Amino acid sequence: MEFTPHPHVDLHVDVPAREGRAVRVAAGQRLQVVDLEGQQVGDLFAFADDGSDEYLSASHTRAHVSRLFPAVGEDFVTNRRRPILRLVEDDSPNRHDMLIAACDAARYAALGAAPDHASCADNMRQALSALGLTAPCVPQPVNVFMDIPVRGNARLDWMSASTEPGDSITFEALMDCVVVVSACPQDLVDINSGQPTPLSLRVSPAPEDPAEPTNSPVSKTPSSDRTTTMTHRPAAAPTPTPDSHPALGPTSLSHLGLANRLAVAPMSRVSAGADGVPTAEMGRYYAAFAEGGFGLVITEGTYTDALYSQGYRNQPGIVSDAHVTAWAEITARVNAAGSPIVLQIMHAGALSQGNPHRPGTVGPSAVQPRGKMMEEYGGSGAWPIPRAMTSEDIEDALQGVTAAAVNARTAGFQGVEIHAANGYLFDQFLTGYTNLRDDEYGGPLANRVRLITAAVSRVRVTLGPDFVVGVRLSQTKVNDFAHRWAGAEEAEAIFRAVAGAGASYLHVASEGRDWIETATLDGGETITALARRVTGLPVIANGGMHDLDQARSLLEGGHADVLSLGRGALANPDLPHRVASGAPLEPFDHGILQPMANLENARQWRDRRRAA
């Protein structure tokens, strides 16, 4: 379970009554547990985030501090007697417990409860499972706000929690850890005054904020294990002035510094070799955006395994040594021109229309995709009915994504963006009408989001804290422009789950629609503003961002941190320089993508325009 969250980001997570939530906390960060309505106990578990079986141990902690519960300034230790958390603030009545075990099914059975009664033990397991993790055991928890006094005859009294609404307790992480808090569902013993209520978690930066984001990403070349620092040229990006467009100002994605807030959106160009090896022409294509001043370049979706992930003929891959070597030449060109570059990695699932590796397609369920294949990417006619994925297929897909991310780092990319949008595999699992499974990956949203959170968590664990791991999400799909999530509640749950799994940023796509067309949720908040608010992560907005008035309004209104452009970037590879100088933008002509959306047709389109 190895992952360190970015130390400059606040994360707020609500823990509904009777449920549990897991958050990752980096060494030095603080975790505040807030009793929102008062008189609610929280069972807190903490696990070392290093893949080991080390966890916070109540019994070891009692021996360490020689008291039943640590005082402010004292440490909680693990089963290996290493400090894991420190109690730094407590504005509650200071009544907490480390004697009582987590409630479980056997406890409720003894109390006469129904077999499906929630328990803190099950809540812990489910919260970790949402991150793709499992616990080595159910440790004895730290029961915050729980009032169990020990009387003179050594008898324990079970008292109602005495906290008031808003009371809190704050811990500082002394090692990278995963913390689970369960809003205890006990309603048969009067510790919660008979009615469980929600808690809230806040992960905040260390009191003294350390390093500022850097503009010098680290990458590794495939020909050597030697790590090299690529410094972006400051002159490659336009310099903002006091009255310039807000998109020209600098920002960062996690630790990755960006010269401005303009990114090239991922766009499939189906221009690799038949074996998926990127070409020299692709290198020139991506380098042109960096030379044109874009603060970030995100590549087209790149397939992740030689099984079922490829979506189109001539789609690039990141599977073989030849793929890695060719991509390394491209990343070097883009970095030398002054921009970081992130590789979008994708599994097409049921929306594959050109895969030479395997016959047929796979998806969460045997449900025929809506709409028709995309002619601009070599398809025609109805989509085939996919084969429902087995547990082995799912494991293959997860291993492919993880291996692809490792290869991306080797090829010199500053990060990866996992494609969970637009109807492809991870989005197929998120979507109710394409996911009819009845196992742990189907049914309620908490199950349907499990595949993408597992993918994010595995990549984060494998590559550690210093590699950017973005996630692209969308309501709409390439084959269903009308689809929408079930309101703000579902959107919030998806965003929180992906952020909790270790994402560095969220990229909310509109798939050919204007941002404003798909942005506003019930209640009036925009989907990107919601993502920013509930996760604390940087958010990239997409859809019509070449409309500079809309782009300004979006940034100044706090709806997003970065804007990604597709059509606008194709028509204006130097768009940031044009915005800085006040030069007009070229309009987008769909002919650049016809009859195929590849670079050869784009070149022919430009030649025709020059000759006209």
Summary of the structure (lengths in Angstrom):
residues: 612
radius of gyration: 25.4
end to end distance: 59.3
largest distance: 97.8
contacts: 2254
relative contact order: 0.11
helix: 29%
strand: 22%
